[in-house]
């Protein structure tokens, strides 16, 4: 069985496993207060060109989104997100369970419709200035995914426009980077890591889906914000053996040149993107129709329902959504560990 249903089915990159094994019997301070976490923090600050950024290592994506948003939002404040955004669709109401409303926005291929968002914010401000904000959930954060759940990317111009709107309406900009490596390493990306760090108040660099056994690295760029360690603990996102996260990110983010492009994280993410784009080109040549033009590791196609029963017996893929009565949108996901042989096998089967 070939497996292309998601990008976190493998364990971890061999360099991470080797390093974890080499320190297995060392004794380290817990809860992220060890030398490996501190080294990884310094690496990440240098890569972001921000010596004063606050950096935390959390155990997973849902916990990260919950902790970050709960640390920013007050009792009557909510978060704007694309209707297709992960916090609105795939996190079992975690944000709402923490007491904060997710306010869905019109989306196009996973990206927030900027014009629609601006109209909503203008109408809401006009209304609330008259009747009072105490009657409403006040938007305080704009959540975006980079890349989006559809594999699409915000351009640098998009991010600058979103930053401007956030500044106008007093919002913080937060980027979910569960697949950040696959976005920044894409040839279709015109955003650098330092630019993302500068334009976003908070973002995270995902490890679970990009080469680590588990874990996410949160970067707080805005000095006005902080994530209390007590909140990380309370929300179940703090690992007692925190050095297991530190070692992984220290390995992924080490760079002798100080350039993000020279890190292991970037190199293995680029492998996934290159494999995905090769798969896409070959499938199009075979007559498969793309659903959207994704420049990252997620590729979406419109498939005839008649082939799906047989195909699903031989390859694991994601049935993303119905396209019409006789067709389904399916997704193939490559990962940092996907090989050329695996892509060739899939193409041969198709």
Order of alpha helices (4+ residues) and beta strands (2+ residues): beta-alpha-alpha-beta-alpha-beta-alpha-alpha-beta-beta-beta-alpha-beta-alpha-beta-alpha-alpha-beta-beta-alpha-alpha-alpha-beta-beta-alpha-beta-beta-beta-alpha
